[in-house]
Amino acid sequence: MKIRQKIFSILAIIFISSLFFTGTYGEESIEQHALRIHREAIVVDAHSDTPLRIVDNKIDIGVRSDEGDMDIPRLFEGGIDAQVFAVWVDPKFLPNNAIKRTIDLLDGISEQIAKYPDKIEIALTATDVGKIVSENKIAAILAVEGGHAIEDDLAVLRTFYKLGVRYMTLTWMNTNNWADAAGDTAKWGGLSEFGVSVVKEMNRLGMLVDVSHVSDETFWDVLQVSTDPVIASHSCCRTLYKHFRNLSDDMLKTLAENGGVICINFFNGYLDPEYDRQRKELAKELKSLRDTLKEKYKEDEAKFWAEYKPILERKKAELIKPVPLDKLIDHIDYAVKVAGIDHVGLGSDFDGVPDMPVGLEDCTGMPKITEALVRRGYSDEEIRKILGENFLRVFTQVTEK
């Protein structure tokens, strides 16, 4: 009997070893297995800035493009089932035009979605997401990035909700009139009294509270005030890179205790300190040229970029080393280790940041993340959670209570 058990043990070891050395996963290759998981899962990307390209660059998202990071054809190719389209309002539109700018951006993305009803549809709840995906369409979720967009008026917040907005990032890089932002001068020591009212009203409406971009003090205030799980829609892990946009271990643990989710940002500048150092050196080297061209073309931004961009791209290729996909997976791994497998998702920041790891040059690269997770030893169930189930759990709790 002992001999038979020993033989079975040896055979098991040989089989498991073969998975690593021959690149197979049962009868499937690892690549085939990963692609099947990716296609069967509901894949959610919790943050992109594509509405800016729609309004400012006049793009048609129904047409495949070589510009930018996503459009409808590339979303299908990347296997993204639910895409959050975040409306970012530049603080330059303050004090009196942020609301108008927000509405213009919401209208821009909504009109594009309405143009392709057989391919994409706005989802207001997790149930909507399931229904839309079952019809082989992409579920579009609308969000606002930067609480200054409401111009300190809860009636505006409620109006945005009625227009379909289902989450709001409380700050962008700027401290606003009721919440402190990470990397900016603190004004409130977290949330002001009105900021507390904003969070409570979002809870009442059924709108996700997003703590990406907020200061540490604001984060802790939000976690005290919110009665719903909150999300960090596009952030990374501070232990791996001590960047003010990333979450500390204590934040990750508390977010998990709250029932929330951190959706890992793909931007090299939050993933890899070496990339960030090289990027700052590049900015220093090109500052004089940039300032000169800005002055030369101060009335024509298109001409500025036409002359500056080729130089920028050439110097980037010379000075900045590519960041491997493993850097992103390291942040996913670490977040899972600290917060738990039920509290990690994906928030790309496509169309919002300049550089992402090799293989994620646009949204068609999303299946590479799934393959990398398979190679790291994650189970099918764990991968499905990271790809979208964790976000959808919170989305259900908040929008369907």
Wavefront OBJ file of the C-alpha trace (Angstrom):
o trace
v 0.000 0.000 0.000
v 2.805 2.396 0.917
v 4.543 1.623 -2.386
v 1.333 2.399 -4.320
v 0.899 5.715 -2.460
v 4.512 6.589 -3.205
v 3.990 5.864 -6.918
v 0.865 8.076 -6.975
v 2.796 10.852 -5.215
v 5.630 10.640 -7.754
v 3.158 10.700 -10.653
v 1.404 13.736 -9.145
v 4.726 15.568 -8.817
v 5.616 14.723 -12.423
v 2.225 15.983 -13.642
v 2.413 19.242 -11.684
v 5.983 19.793 -12.837
v 4.903 19.282 -16.429
v 2.567 22.246 -16.110
v 5.539 24.490 -15.448
v 8.099 22.971 -17.777
v 5.936 22.232 -20.817
v 3.705 25.313 -20.562
v 0.478 23.287 -20.478
v -2.615 23.460 -18.288
v -4.267 20.072 -18.535
v -5.153 19.642 -22.190
v -4.927 23.398 -22.784
v -1.834 25.519 -23.048
v -1.505 28.219 -20.388
v -2.271 30.813 -23.063
v -5.432 28.971 -24.144
v -6.553 28.449 -20.560
v -6.019 32.116 -19.690
v -7.902 33.293 -22.769
v -10.834 31.019 -21.917
v -10.998 32.405 -18.360
v -10.823 35.936 -19.723
v -13.634 35.362 -22.228
v -15.866 33.592 -19.682
v -15.370 36.150 -16.902
v -17.122 39.517 -16.651
v -14.145 41.837 -17.046
v -14.540 45.300 -15.513
v -12.189 48.233 -15.985
v -13.029 50.712 -13.219
v -11.479 53.831 -14.765
v -10.776 55.367 -18.166
v -10.670 58.984 -19.332
v -11.975 58.400 -22.858
v -14.730 61.086 -22.643
v -11.980 63.710 -22.957
v -10.954 62.319 -26.355
v -14.582 62.231 -27.464
v -15.235 65.895 -26.673
v -11.835 67.504 -27.218
v -10.548 65.374 -30.117
v -13.961 64.713 -31.704
v -13.364 60.960 -31.923
v -15.988 58.400 -32.837
v -15.649 55.470 -30.424
v -17.386 53.160 -32.859
v -14.420 53.386 -35.230
v -11.170 51.567 -34.532
v -8.299 54.021 -34.176
v -4.543 53.961 -33.800
v -4.832 56.945 -31.462
v -5.635 56.774 -27.768
v -6.199 53.630 -25.724
v -9.735 52.490 -26.432
v -12.763 52.481 -28.681
v -15.592 49.999 -29.084
v -13.766 47.613 -31.472
v -10.728 47.504 -29.174
v -12.907 47.030 -26.057
v -14.372 43.913 -27.675
v -10.921 42.695 -28.692
v -9.632 43.210 -25.149
v -12.581 41.309 -23.695
v -13.699 44.212 -21.500
v -17.360 43.657 -20.636
v -17.984 46.675 -18.401
v -16.099 49.927 -18.836
v -16.264 52.872 -16.448
v -16.008 56.124 -18.384
v -14.801 58.804 -15.991
v -15.526 62.442 -16.723
v -12.506 64.458 -15.578
v -12.957 68.202 -15.266
v -9.786 70.285 -15.312
v -9.768 72.618 -12.269
v -9.132 75.501 -14.684
v -12.901 75.443 -15.310
v -13.484 76.652 -11.751
v -15.098 78.664 -10.295
v -18.107 78.950 -12.598
v -17.752 76.544 -15.525
v -17.032 73.135 -13.966
v -20.695 72.100 -14.046
v -21.034 73.058 -17.713
v -17.840 71.207 -18.589
v -19.047 68.099 -16.728
v -22.363 68.125 -18.564
v -20.598 68.582 -21.917
v -18.417 65.533 -21.221
v -21.333 63.428 -19.958
v -23.317 64.414 -23.039
v -20.383 63.560 -25.296
v -19.956 60.025 -24.005
v -23.721 59.442 -23.726
v -24.304 60.504 -27.321
v -21.543 58.204 -28.543
v -23.043 55.298 -26.603
v -26.506 56.065 -28.002
v -25.025 55.990 -31.521
v -24.162 52.283 -31.160
v -27.099 50.670 -29.303
v -26.274 47.221 -30.633
v -22.751 47.346 -29.206
v -22.767 49.377 -25.987
v -25.292 50.536 -23.391
v -25.252 52.551 -20.174
v -25.582 50.462 -16.998
v -27.045 52.023 -13.853
v -26.865 48.901 -11.685
v -25.015 45.597 -11.512
v -28.178 43.904 -12.775
v -27.980 46.139 -15.832
v -24.360 45.056 -16.329
v -25.363 41.382 -16.334
v -28.232 41.974 -18.760
v -26.176 44.072 -21.166
v -23.262 41.624 -21.185
v -25.659 38.712 -21.772
v -26.746 40.516 -24.946
v -23.117 40.572 -26.140
v -22.816 44.305 -25.601
v -20.436 46.390 -23.509
v -21.855 47.851 -20.305
v -20.846 51.498 -19.880
v -20.774 52.954 -16.360
v -20.530 56.743 -15.989
v -18.403 58.444 -13.334
v -17.153 61.888 -12.366
v -13.498 62.370 -11.432
v -13.019 65.311 -9.090
v -15.596 66.504 -6.571
v -15.009 70.118 -7.577
v -17.287 69.301 -10.543
v -20.377 69.690 -8.330
v -19.322 73.258 -7.416
v -20.253 72.684 -3.756
v -23.922 71.987 -4.468
v -25.717 68.782 -3.472
v -28.452 69.562 -6.002
v -25.797 69.287 -8.727
v -24.628 65.959 -7.266
v -28.207 64.682 -7.436
v -28.535 65.969 -11.012
v -25.392 64.114 -12.060
v -26.881 60.970 -10.523
v -30.051 61.482 -12.580
v -27.840 61.808 -15.671
v -26.492 58.324 -14.979
v -23.360 58.969 -12.909
v -22.763 56.064 -10.530
v -19.494 56.969 -8.861
v -17.573 60.104 -8.026
v -13.894 60.450 -7.176
v -14.021 62.918 -4.284
v -10.960 64.883 -5.388
v -8.552 65.017 -8.255
v -5.015 66.355 -7.686
v -6.512 69.564 -6.309
v -7.883 70.122 -2.817
v -11.442 71.367 -3.307
v -13.771 73.337 -1.058
v -14.681 70.304 1.040
v -11.997 67.590 0.738
v -8.196 67.501 0.780
v -6.381 65.891 -2.149
v -3.215 63.803 -2.057
v -0.212 65.812 -3.182
v -1.902 69.186 -2.696
v -1.977 71.606 0.232
v -4.335 70.453 2.981
v -7.171 72.829 3.807
v -9.550 70.771 5.926
v -7.483 68.054 7.550
v -9.617 65.564 5.606
v -13.301 66.204 4.931
v -15.001 69.459 5.834
v -18.485 69.429 7.348
v -19.907 69.842 3.844
v -17.658 67.003 2.654
v -19.290 64.739 5.220
v -22.660 65.759 3.762
v -21.440 64.859 0.250
v -20.435 61.350 1.316
v -23.716 60.814 3.159
v -25.707 62.018 0.168
v -23.794 59.689 -2.140
v -24.609 56.824 0.226
v -28.288 57.798 0.177
v -28.425 58.065 -3.606
v -26.627 54.795 -4.255
v -23.487 56.332 -5.759
v -20.079 54.734 -5.190
v -17.651 56.836 -3.157
v -14.197 56.765 -4.773
v -11.111 57.551 -2.635
v -8.456 57.513 -5.361
v -6.649 60.886 -5.353
v -7.738 61.863 -1.829
v -5.309 62.689 0.991
v -4.652 60.165 3.742
v -6.726 62.237 6.172
v -9.631 62.396 3.727
v -9.396 58.636 3.241
v -9.733 58.004 6.970
v -12.615 60.467 7.309
v -14.482 58.820 4.428
v -14.051 55.355 5.930
v -15.511 56.687 9.186
v -18.464 58.409 7.519
v -19.527 56.067 4.706
v -22.114 53.435 5.529
v -21.451 51.762 2.159
v -18.312 50.020 0.883
v -16.020 52.445 -0.953
v -13.626 51.964 -3.846
v -10.229 53.242 -4.893
v -10.929 53.156 -8.612
v -7.351 53.601 -9.886
v -4.617 53.373 -7.243
v -1.615 51.156 -6.404
v 0.323 49.935 -3.339
v 2.463 52.384 -1.388
v 4.733 49.708 0.083
v 5.933 48.828 -3.432
v 6.277 52.477 -4.427
v 6.010 55.275 -1.888
v 3.925 57.572 -4.067
v 1.241 59.836 -2.594
v -1.326 58.386 -5.022
v -0.871 54.872 -3.655
v -2.515 53.259 -0.619
v -0.634 52.176 2.500
v -1.019 48.737 4.062
v -3.284 50.172 6.776
v -5.462 51.736 4.098
v -5.680 48.463 2.175
v -6.662 46.557 5.310
v -9.274 49.108 6.337
v -10.704 49.278 2.819
v -11.131 45.504 2.980
v -12.772 45.689 6.411
v -15.173 48.240 4.911
v -16.017 45.699 2.176
v -14.496 47.880 -0.530
v -12.133 47.282 -3.438
v -8.847 48.740 -4.665
v -8.691 48.707 -8.461
v -5.037 48.673 -9.480
v -3.889 51.504 -11.761
v -1.790 50.544 -14.814
v 0.255 53.770 -14.958
v 3.993 53.148 -14.840
v 4.392 56.270 -12.716
v 2.508 54.645 -9.823
v 3.930 51.165 -10.360
v 7.671 51.716 -10.690
v 9.839 54.304 -8.907
v 12.628 53.915 -11.484
v 10.273 54.852 -14.316
v 9.108 57.875 -12.333
v 12.719 58.976 -11.767
v 13.492 58.692 -15.490
v 10.315 60.591 -16.393
v 11.281 63.476 -14.108
v 14.751 63.608 -15.698
v 13.118 63.754 -19.132
v 10.834 66.594 -18.036
v 13.844 68.536 -16.720
v 15.779 68.040 -19.970
v 12.873 69.184 -22.152
v 11.645 72.037 -19.949
v 13.404 74.817 -21.823
v 12.196 73.581 -25.219
v 8.658 73.051 -23.927
v 8.500 76.558 -22.456
v 9.801 78.061 -25.688
v 7.242 76.244 -27.831
v 4.435 77.040 -25.378
v 5.218 80.718 -25.765
v 5.571 80.411 -29.536
v 2.215 78.644 -29.941
v 0.327 80.032 -26.951
v -2.735 80.636 -29.133
v -2.618 77.271 -30.912
v -2.191 74.106 -28.816
v -2.460 71.856 -31.887
v 0.620 73.448 -33.462
v 2.467 73.181 -30.153
v 1.877 69.432 -29.984
v 2.628 68.952 -33.679
v 6.152 70.263 -33.096
v 6.737 69.105 -29.534
v 5.333 65.565 -29.580
v 7.841 64.006 -32.068
v 10.722 65.374 -29.996
v 9.123 64.133 -26.772
v 8.579 60.639 -28.179
v 12.142 60.410 -29.486
v 13.636 61.494 -26.156
v 11.331 59.116 -24.264
v 12.633 56.221 -26.325
v 16.198 57.261 -25.469
v 15.805 57.952 -21.745
v 12.943 55.823 -20.388
v 13.221 52.057 -20.149
v 10.062 49.997 -20.770
v 8.306 48.735 -17.646
v 7.508 44.988 -17.699
v 3.974 43.702 -17.085
v 5.267 41.933 -13.965
v 5.405 45.316 -12.199
v 1.627 45.596 -12.481
v 1.109 42.000 -11.369
v 3.369 42.657 -8.372
v 0.957 45.369 -7.208
v -2.030 43.054 -7.723
v -0.209 40.320 -5.773
v 0.626 42.673 -2.939
v -2.900 44.075 -2.694
v -4.266 40.514 -2.559
v -1.759 39.637 0.162
v -2.722 42.612 2.343
v -6.399 43.256 1.546
v -7.466 39.756 0.509
v -8.602 38.209 -2.748
v -12.122 39.672 -2.416
v -10.950 43.277 -2.407
v -8.812 43.756 -5.529
v -9.821 44.755 -9.051
v -8.553 46.608 -12.127
v -8.700 50.357 -12.855
v -6.535 50.994 -15.898
v -6.548 54.796 -16.306
v -6.572 54.245 -20.082
v -6.646 57.526 -22.019
v -5.618 59.315 -18.842
v -1.907 58.563 -18.432
v 1.040 58.492 -20.862
v 2.741 55.122 -20.301
v 1.736 51.617 -19.227
v 3.647 48.317 -18.930
v 4.762 46.412 -22.004
v 1.783 44.648 -23.565
v -0.757 47.166 -22.261
v -0.229 49.818 -24.896
v -4.013 49.937 -25.246
v -7.047 48.045 -23.944
v -6.546 45.115 -26.337
v -3.787 43.943 -23.981
v -6.155 43.114 -21.111
v -5.978 39.312 -21.674
v -2.242 39.492 -20.907
v -3.127 40.329 -17.295
v -5.221 37.180 -17.041
v -2.413 35.086 -18.499
v 0.067 36.602 -16.045
v -2.267 35.799 -13.137
v -2.545 32.191 -14.323
v 1.251 31.979 -14.437
v 1.424 33.371 -10.890
v -0.710 30.463 -9.701
v -4.083 32.135 -9.175
v -7.100 29.842 -9.450
v -9.837 30.443 -12.025
v -12.172 31.637 -9.262
v -9.594 34.074 -7.880
v -8.900 35.491 -11.331
v -12.609 36.052 -12.006
v -12.834 38.010 -8.758
v -9.951 40.292 -9.725
v -11.181 40.724 -13.292
v -14.599 42.013 -12.261
v -16.562 40.102 -9.643
v -15.172 42.098 -6.722
v -16.095 45.435 -8.302
v -19.542 44.127 -9.247
v -20.156 42.928 -5.679
v -19.622 46.452 -4.358
v -21.535 47.963 -7.279
v -24.471 45.705 -6.371
v -24.334 46.609 -2.677
v -24.322 50.344 -3.401
v -26.643 50.680 -6.405
v -29.225 48.017 -5.554
v -29.782 48.385 -1.806
l 1 2 3 4 5 6 7 8 9 10 11 12 13 14 15 16 17 18 19 20 21 22 23 24 25 26 27 28 29 30 31 32 33 34 35 36 37 38 39 40 41 42 43 44 45 46 47 48 49 50 51 52 53 54 55 56 57 58 59 60 61 62 63 64 65 66 67 68 69 70 71 72 73 74 75 76 77 78 79 80 81 82 83 84 85 86 87 88 89 90 91 92 93 94 95 96 97 98 99 100 101 102 103 104 105 106 107 108 109 110 111 112 113 114 115 116 117 118 119 120 121 122 123 124 125 126 127 128 129 130 131 132 133 134 135 136 137 138 139 140 141 142 143 144 145 146 147 148 149 150 151 152 153 154 155 156 157 158 159 160 161 162 163 164 165 166 167 168 169 170 171 172 173 174 175 176 177 178 179 180 181 182 183 184 185 186 187 188 189 190 191 192 193 194 195 196 197 198 199 200 201 202 203 204 205 206 207 208 209 210 211 212 213 214 215 216 217 218 219 220 221 222 223 224 225 226 227 228 229 230 231 232 233 234 235 236 237 238 239 240 241 242 243 244 245 246 247 248 249 250 251 252 253 254 255 256 257 258 259 260 261 262 263 264 265 266 267 268 269 270 271 272 273 274 275 276 277 278 279 280 281 282 283 284 285 286 287 288 289 290 291 292 293 294 295 296 297 298 299 300 301 302 303 304 305 306 307 308 309 310 311 312 313 314 315 316 317 318 319 320 321 322 323 324 325 326 327 328 329 330 331 332 333 334 335 336 337 338 339 340 341 342 343 344 345 346 347 348 349 350 351 352 353 354 355 356 357 358 359 360 361 362 363 364 365 366 367 368 369 370 371 372 373 374 375 376 377 378 379 380 381 382 383 384 385 386 387 388 389 390 391 392 393 394 395 396 397 398 399 400 401
